[in-house]
Amino acid sequence: MSIFQKFIFILLSTLPFMTVSAQDAPSANNIEWSAPYSEPPKSFLTKIIHTNKTGFYGLRVKGVEGQTNKPTVYLEHYLKEGMQLKSTKTLDLKFKGKMRDFEDVIMMKDNNMYFLTSFNNQAKKKNYLFAQSVDVPTMRVERSITKIAEVPTKNIYKEGGFNTHISKDTSKVLIYAALPKKKKQPERFSLQVFDQDFNALWSKEIALPFDDDRFQVEEYRVDNQGNVYMLGVAYQDQSKFRRSGNPTYQYMLFAYRNNGVEVEEYKVGLGDKFITDLTYRVARNGDLVFSGFYSEKGTYSVKGTYFFRLNPTTKEITNKNLKAFDFKFLTEYLSDKKRDKAKKASRKGDKKGAPELYQYALDELILRSDGGAVLIAEQYFVERDYDYNYYDRYGRGGRFGRSRFNSPFYSPYGYNNYREEVYTYNYNDIIVVNIEPTGEIEWTARIPKHQETTNDGGYFSSYAMSVVRDKFHFVFNDNPKNFDPNDKSNRLYNYDGRNSVIALATIDKNGQVDMKPVFDNQKAGITTRPKICKQIGRNEMLIYGERGRKYRFGSMNF
């Protein structure tokens, strides 16, 4: 991510769409906690692979220093009753005396679980992808190994990597791989589509009509019929720098339908406006539903949203709509002085001074049953600072503080100065945009959140989400001071990785937001990891948290 200045957020005392109620928070009995467990040293849970009526399966990885692509991989099976750890299975990466690289464990239709590994054959300069079936109840891995893909690679460190995408009904899986790059040659990649039993359906090598350094793939998907859609950005020059003024890039969608035989190309643009984020989903009728954000200033701010549907067969575009957020939504957390300044700029038509939202990343596009959609985004950015230190000629140390300058720092006191990079991860407000089938904005809502942590990759930051009937539930770590009824400062306190509560924000069908603390992380002996939490039932979310080598699960019912 690019480096930007920190933003200061002021929580207003009263908002027309939000209520904060500490006194109505669920008690500890509303969350059922498992017993605490001890994890293997230097290991971490990476995802929940599968859930069923009897329990759930987790993937745990233990890295090996200097060999991060050959870790120890564990499958864990937990029972639904009490979230008890029933069994753990170590997945063997060795085959015929050679160590393979771990890729993933995926779940397909009809209860088919697969263990994916790869092997880079340096002699043949090829990278191979293998699949092994896993018996779900016993977690036993089949001995037979099937090669499902191969790509050329120059050496063990360059290219030849594999990526997967599974269709919504889990009946198809796409294996995507970039092919070796050649200077001033078109971008090349391979597509291979398989069914839920890993039977090959079709494959194709693609060369795009752009030089390799002028095109960037952003997203690829396979639908339930095995059609593949790839979204990317084509740049006008090799720098790929998105300048202010006028857009110097073009979003493009490439469709590979009918077993890859039919190839179509679609350009997506908004004239002189900047598309700052774009995504798409495949609707039940096969239409592609696009939505995202746009700006009039550049590529790192948001003024509004746009929406349209594309029939990939007829190329007809329908329900196209572009709508700016209203002034109140764009300025609700600004100070009175900044709001007045933004109002004057808007009246004068000053684009530079007009209000926009900054650094929001589009996370989800949820299709409504009536043809509308819901956009969910979170403000996210990373800052890189430097802590400067020195040692004088006598070995005495000191610290000069922090600077964002990249130039060398010279101490007036001694020698051997060095600097330590400091990364600050910012995960802030969540915004939700409800879009009608016509593309009009029905309502917008914002969840105030401030999470700023250092050198941790945002490990305990961000949020988890569940959709229960006509409500959206968001779970995240928050500073308990934000729910103190005696605090009248109207300040939004930061979650910095220390003591925190599990906060629950609920948005109803009218866009009304209700926030409350659910549980004190410290009392549970863990810190919640929202990126691992997952909805596992119609009204149930699986909570996961850890502290040191201790971890436990929780079941939250809405």
PEZIGI-V965081 format. One record per residue. N is the residue number from 0. RES is the residue in one small letter. SS is DSSP state (2 for helix, 1 for strand, 0 for the rest). PHI is phi in whole degrees, -180 to 180 (* if undefined). D_LAST is the distance of its C-alpha to the last C-alpha in Angstrom with 1 decimal. Layout:
n = (N/N)
res = (RES/RES)
ss = (SS/SS)
phi = (PHI/PHI)
d_last = (D_LAST/D_LAST)
This chain:
n = (0/1/2/3/4/5/6/7/8/9/10/11/12/13/14/15/16/17/18/19/20/21/22/23/24/25/26/27/28/29/30/31/32/33/34/35/36/37/38/39/40/41/42/43/44/45/46/47/48/49/50/51/52/53/54/55/56/57/58/59/60/61/62/63/64/65/66/67/68/69/70/71/72/73/74/75/76/77/78/79/80/81/82/83/84/85/86/87/88/89/90/91/92/93/94/95/96/97/98/99/100/101/102/103/104/105/106/107/108/109/110/111/112/113/114/115/116/117/118/119/120/121/122/123/124/125/126/127/128/129/130/131/132/133/134/135/136/137/138/139/140/141/142/143/144/145/146/147/148/149/150/151/152/153/154/155/156/157/158/159/160/161/162/163/164/165/166/167/168/169/170/171/172/173/174/175/176/177/178/179/180/181/182/183/184/185/186/187/188/189/190/191/192/193/194/195/196/197/198/199/200/201/202/203/204/205/206/207/208/209/210/211/212/213/214/215/216/217/218/219/220/221/222/223/224/225/226/227/228/229/230/231/232/233/234/235/236/237/238/239/240/241/242/243/244/245/246/247/248/249/250/251/252/253/254/255/256/257/258/259/260/261/262/263/264/265/266/267/268/269/270/271/272/273/274/275/276/277/278/279/280/281/282/283/284/285/286/287/288/289/290/291/292/293/294/295/296/297/298/299/300/301/302/303/304/305/306/307/308/309/310/311/312/313/314/315/316/317/318/319/320/321/322/323/324/325/326/327/328/329/330/331/332/333/334/335/336/337/338/339/340/341/342/343/344/345/346/347/348/349/350/351/352/353/354/355/356/357/358/359/360/361/362/363/364/365/366/367/368/369/370/371/372/373/374/375/376/377/378/379/380/381/382/383/384/385/386/387/388/389/390/391/392/393/394/395/396/397/398/399/400/401/402/403/404/405/406/407/408/409/410/411/412/413/414/415/416/417/418/419/420/421/422/423/424/425/426/427/428/429/430/431/432/433/434/435/436/437/438/439/440/441/442/443/444/445/446/447/448/449/450/451/452/453/454/455/456/457/458/459/460/461/462/463/464/465/466/467/468/469/470/471/472/473/474/475/476/477/478/479/480/481/482/483/484/485/486/487/488/489/490/491/492/493/494/495/496/497/498/499/500/501/502/503/504/505/506/507/508/509/510/511/512/513/514/515/516/517/518/519/520/521/522/523/524/525/526/527/528/529/530/531/532/533/534/535/536/537/538/539/540/541/542/543/544/545/546/547/548/549/550/551/552/553/554/555/556/557)
res = (m/s/i/f/q/k/f/i/f/i/l/l/s/t/l/p/f/m/t/v/s/a/q/d/a/p/s/a/n/n/i/e/w/s/a/p/y/s/e/p/p/k/s/f/l/t/k/i/i/h/t/n/k/t/g/f/y/g/l/r/v/k/g/v/e/g/q/t/n/k/p/t/v/y/l/e/h/y/l/k/e/g/m/q/l/k/s/t/k/t/l/d/l/k/f/k/g/k/m/r/d/f/e/d/v/i/m/m/k/d/n/n/m/y/f/l/t/s/f/n/n/q/a/k/k/k/n/y/l/f/a/q/s/v/d/v/p/t/m/r/v/e/r/s/i/t/k/i/a/e/v/p/t/k/n/i/y/k/e/g/g/f/n/t/h/i/s/k/d/t/s/k/v/l/i/y/a/a/l/p/k/k/k/k/q/p/e/r/f/s/l/q/v/f/d/q/d/f/n/a/l/w/s/k/e/i/a/l/p/f/d/d/d/r/f/q/v/e/e/y/r/v/d/n/q/g/n/v/y/m/l/g/v/a/y/q/d/q/s/k/f/r/r/s/g/n/p/t/y/q/y/m/l/f/a/y/r/n/n/g/v/e/v/e/e/y/k/v/g/l/g/d/k/f/i/t/d/l/t/y/r/v/a/r/n/g/d/l/v/f/s/g/f/y/s/e/k/g/t/y/s/v/k/g/t/y/f/f/r/l/n/p/t/t/k/e/i/t/n/k/n/l/k/a/f/d/f/k/f/l/t/e/y/l/s/d/k/k/r/d/k/a/k/k/a/s/r/k/g/d/k/k/g/a/p/e/l/y/q/y/a/l/d/e/l/i/l/r/s/d/g/g/a/v/l/i/a/e/q/y/f/v/e/r/d/y/d/y/n/y/y/d/r/y/g/r/g/g/r/f/g/r/s/r/f/n/s/p/f/y/s/p/y/g/y/n/n/y/r/e/e/v/y/t/y/n/y/n/d/i/i/v/v/n/i/e/p/t/g/e/i/e/w/t/a/r/i/p/k/h/q/e/t/t/n/d/g/g/y/f/s/s/y/a/m/s/v/v/r/d/k/f/h/f/v/f/n/d/n/p/k/n/f/d/p/n/d/k/s/n/r/l/y/n/y/d/g/r/n/s/v/i/a/l/a/t/i/d/k/n/g/q/v/d/m/k/p/v/f/d/n/q/k/a/g/i/t/t/r/p/k/i/c/k/q/i/g/r/n/e/m/l/i/y/g/e/r/g/r/k/y/r/f/g/s/m/n/f)
ss = (0/0/0/0/0/0/0/0/0/1/0/0/0/0/1/0/0/1/1/1/0/0/0/0/0/0/0/2/2/2/1/1/1/0/0/0/1/1/0/0/0/0/1/1/1/1/1/1/1/1/1/0/0/0/1/1/1/1/1/1/1/1/0/0/0/0/0/0/0/0/0/1/1/1/1/1/1/1/1/0/2/2/2/0/1/1/1/1/1/1/1/0/0/1/1/0/0/1/1/0/1/1/1/1/1/1/1/1/0/0/0/1/1/1/1/1/1/1/1/1/1/0/0/0/0/1/1/1/1/1/1/1/1/1/1/0/0/0/0/1/1/0/0/0/0/1/1/1/1/1/1/1/0/0/1/0/0/1/0/0/0/0/1/1/1/1/0/0/0/0/0/1/1/1/1/1/1/1/0/0/0/0/0/0/0/1/1/1/1/1/1/1/1/1/1/0/0/0/0/1/1/1/1/1/1/1/1/1/1/1/1/2/2/2/1/1/1/1/1/1/1/1/0/0/0/0/0/1/1/1/1/1/1/1/1/0/0/0/0/0/0/0/0/0/0/0/0/0/1/1/1/1/1/1/1/1/1/0/0/0/0/1/1/1/1/1/1/1/0/0/0/0/0/1/1/1/1/1/1/1/1/1/0/0/0/0/0/1/1/1/1/1/1/1/1/0/0/0/0/0/1/1/0/1/1/1/1/1/1/1/0/0/0/0/0/0/1/1/1/1/1/1/1/1/0/0/2/2/2/2/2/0/0/0/0/2/2/2/2/2/2/2/2/2/2/2/2/2/0/0/0/0/0/0/0/0/1/1/0/1/1/1/1/1/1/1/1/0/0/0/0/0/1/1/1/1/1/1/1/1/1/1/1/1/1/1/1/1/1/1/1/0/0/0/0/0/1/1/1/1/1/1/1/0/0/0/0/0/0/0/0/0/0/0/1/1/1/1/1/1/1/1/1/1/1/1/1/1/1/1/1/1/1/1/1/0/0/0/0/0/1/1/1/1/1/1/1/0/0/0/1/1/1/1/0/0/0/0/0/0/0/0/0/1/1/1/1/1/0/0/1/1/1/1/1/1/1/1/0/2/2/2/2/0/0/0/0/0/0/0/1/0/0/0/1/0/0/0/0/0/1/1/1/1/1/1/1/0/0/0/0/0/1/1/1/1/1/1/1/1/2/2/2/2/0/0/1/1/0/0/0/0/0/1/1/1/1/0/0/1/1/1/1/1/1/1/1/0/0/1/1/1/1/1/1/1/1/0)
phi = (*/-76/-96/-137/-69/-69/-105/-105/-111/-114/-84/-70/-68/-137/-124/-66/-116/-130/-130/-120/-136/-74/-69/-97/-66/-61/-81/-60/-71/-78/-117/-94/-101/-79/-69/-72/-121/-107/-92/-59/-55/60/-112/-153/-76/-100/-171/-93/-79/-156/-130/-146/-67/-93/168/-148/-122/-116/-111/-120/-127/-117/-74/-111/-59/85/-139/-67/-86/-126/-84/-91/-116/-120/-102/-123/-113/-114/-77/-66/-70/72/53/-78/-74/-83/-160/-128/-126/-88/-89/-82/-92/-89/-144/52/82/-116/-91/-94/-91/-79/-109/-174/-122/-124/-117/-115/-61/61/64/-95/-110/-131/-101/-105/-136/-139/-143/-94/-87/-69/-68/-92/54/-137/-113/-110/-111/-121/-128/-128/-74/-119/-75/-61/-60/-99/61/-82/-90/-59/-70/-67/-124/-117/-80/-112/-160/-151/-139/-71/-148/-71/-157/-67/-100/-118/58/77/-85/-116/-133/-125/-143/-107/-65/-59/-89/58/-94/-133/-134/-103/-106/-112/-146/-78/-89/-51/-84/-127/-59/59/-116/-60/-63/-128/-157/-118/-122/-137/-116/-127/-89/-69/-101/62/-83/-68/-102/-164/-146/-161/-100/-119/-123/-80/-80/-141/-62/-58/-89/-122/-140/-131/-75/-109/-162/-142/-144/-119/-93/-66/-95/92/-78/-116/-127/-126/-108/-151/-123/-102/-103/-76/-137/-76/-71/59/-86/-89/-82/-78/103/-129/-61/-114/-149/-138/-75/-139/-117/-115/-113/-123/-116/54/60/83/-74/-91/-120/-128/-128/-128/-99/-120/-151/-129/66/-88/-93/-91/-82/-95/-162/-149/-148/-152/-139/-98/-76/-61/-86/95/-65/-99/-105/-107/-159/178/-119/-137/-142/-108/-104/178/-108/-120/-136/-131/-104/-169/-128/-137/-157/-163/-115/-127/-87/-68/-83/-93/66/-76/-104/-131/54/-76/-154/-125/-140/-79/-67/-72/-58/-62/-67/-73/-121/-65/-105/-82/-70/-58/-64/-70/-68/-64/-65/-67/-66/-64/-64/-66/-65/-83/74/-82/-63/-64/-95/-66/-73/-145/-88/-117/59/-99/-105/-76/-98/-138/-129/-104/-83/-81/-68/-92/102/-83/-154/-127/-99/-130/-138/-133/-75/-143/-158/-122/-113/-116/-118/-134/-99/-101/-130/-148/-130/-83/-67/-100/85/-81/-98/-162/-139/-100/96/-111/-145/-98/-75/-88/-72/-60/-110/-112/-83/-80/-103/-175/-125/55/-75/-146/-125/-114/-73/-124/-106/-111/-103/-113/-121/-116/-50/-105/-118/-125/-121/-98/-112/-74/-56/-77/99/-72/-79/-80/-162/-126/-141/-130/-105/-71/-155/-134/-126/-130/-128/-121/53/-127/69/67/-56/-108/-98/74/-150/-121/-135/-131/-111/-124/56/-107/-127/-109/-117/-118/-119/-159/-83/-140/-76/-62/-64/-69/-117/-81/-67/-89/-88/-106/-80/60/-93/-95/-79/-85/-89/-116/98/-91/-54/-155/-117/-80/-100/-123/-114/-117/-113/-89/-67/-99/86/-79/-110/-124/-122/-157/-80/-103/-160/-84/-57/-64/-67/-82/78/-143/-122/-65/-107/-59/-67/-96/-58/-151/-73/-120/-158/-60/-137/-132/-118/-87/-97/-131/-148/-150/-155/65/-96/-93/-147/-158/-109/-137/-113/-108/-105/-96)
d_last = (35.0/37.6/38.3/37.5/37.6/34.7/32.9/32.4/29.4/29.5/26.4/27.6/27.1/25.7/24.2/24.0/20.6/18.8/17.8/17.3/16.3/16.8/17.3/13.9/12.2/10.1/12.8/13.7/12.8/9.0/10.0/12.4/15.3/18.1/21.7/23.3/25.4/28.5/28.9/32.3/34.1/33.6/30.9/27.4/24.5/24.7/22.0/19.9/22.3/20.8/18.2/19.0/18.4/20.3/19.0/19.3/22.3/22.8/25.8/27.6/30.7/33.5/35.8/39.6/41.4/43.6/42.2/38.6/38.9/39.7/37.0/36.0/33.1/30.8/28.5/26.0/24.4/21.6/20.7/17.3/18.3/18.0/18.1/21.8/24.2/26.4/28.9/30.0/32.4/34.6/35.5/39.2/40.3/44.0/45.8/49.6/50.1/48.3/45.0/42.7/40.1/36.4/34.7/31.3/29.5/28.0/26.3/27.9/27.7/28.7/27.4/30.0/29.5/32.2/33.6/35.2/38.1/41.1/44.6/46.9/50.4/52.6/55.8/54.7/52.6/49.7/46.1/44.7/41.2/40.5/37.9/37.5/35.4/33.0/32.5/28.7/28.9/31.7/31.1/34.9/36.3/39.1/42.5/43.5/42.8/42.9/43.9/41.8/43.0/45.6/46.5/49.5/49.2/51.9/50.9/48.2/46.8/46.9/44.9/44.2/40.5/38.0/34.7/32.4/30.0/28.3/28.0/24.7/25.4/26.7/30.1/32.0/32.4/34.5/36.6/37.8/40.6/42.7/46.4/49.0/49.8/53.2/54.5/54.7/53.5/50.6/47.1/46.9/44.1/43.4/40.8/40.2/37.9/37.1/35.3/32.7/35.7/37.1/40.0/41.4/41.1/42.9/43.8/45.4/46.9/46.4/48.5/47.2/49.8/49.2/50.5/48.2/48.0/47.1/44.0/40.6/38.0/34.5/32.4/33.1/31.3/32.2/31.1/30.7/34.5/35.6/36.5/36.2/35.6/36.3/35.8/38.1/40.1/43.9/45.7/49.0/50.4/50.0/48.5/45.1/44.9/43.0/45.2/44.6/46.8/46.3/44.1/46.0/43.7/42.5/39.2/40.1/38.5/40.3/39.6/40.9/40.7/42.4/42.6/43.5/46.6/45.5/45.0/44.0/43.6/41.8/42.1/39.3/40.5/40.2/43.8/44.4/40.7/39.0/36.1/34.0/31.3/31.1/29.0/28.9/27.2/28.8/27.8/28.0/31.5/32.7/32.8/31.9/29.6/30.4/28.8/29.2/30.6/34.2/36.4/39.8/40.6/40.0/37.4/35.3/34.0/32.1/33.3/31.3/30.0/31.7/30.8/32.9/33.1/35.8/37.3/38.7/41.3/42.8/41.8/41.0/38.6/36.7/34.2/35.4/34.3/34.5/32.9/33.1/30.3/31.4/33.3/30.7/27.9/30.4/31.7/28.9/29.0/32.8/35.2/37.4/40.3/38.7/37.1/40.6/42.1/39.6/40.4/44.1/43.7/41.8/44.5/47.2/45.5/45.5/43.1/43.5/42.3/39.7/36.1/33.9/30.8/31.8/30.7/27.5/26.7/25.1/22.3/20.8/22.1/19.7/21.8/20.7/21.9/24.4/26.1/24.6/22.7/20.3/21.7/19.9/22.2/22.5/25.6/27.1/30.7/32.8/35.8/38.7/40.8/43.7/44.5/48.3/50.2/53.9/56.3/59.8/63.0/62.6/59.2/57.5/54.0/52.3/49.6/50.0/46.5/44.4/45.5/44.2/47.7/48.5/52.2/53.7/53.8/57.1/57.4/60.5/60.4/60.8/60.0/57.4/54.6/51.4/48.1/44.6/42.0/38.7/35.7/33.0/29.7/27.9/24.3/23.7/22.1/19.7/20.8/19.3/21.9/21.3/24.5/26.0/27.9/31.1/30.1/29.7/27.0/24.7/23.0/22.4/20.0/20.3/18.1/20.7/20.8/23.9/24.2/27.8/28.9/32.3/33.5/30.3/29.4/26.1/24.9/22.0/21.5/19.8/16.1/13.5/11.6/9.1/9.8/7.7/10.5/12.1/9.9/10.2/8.2/10.9/11.3/14.9/17.4/18.9/21.8/21.1/23.9/21.9/20.0/23.2/24.0/27.6/28.0/29.7/30.8/28.3/28.4/25.7/26.0/26.0/24.0/27.0/25.7/26.4/24.2/20.8/17.3/14.0/13.1/10.0/11.3/9.8/12.4/12.8/15.4/18.1/17.6/16.6/15.0/13.2/13.4/12.8/13.6/11.2/13.9/17.6/18.6/22.0/20.8/19.1/22.4/21.2/20.4/17.4/18.6/16.3/18.7/18.1/14.3/13.2/10.7/11.9/10.4/9.2/5.4/6.4/8.1/11.4/12.6/16.3/18.8/22.4/25.3/28.8/29.1/26.2/22.8/19.7/16.4/13.0/10.0/6.6/3.8/0.0)
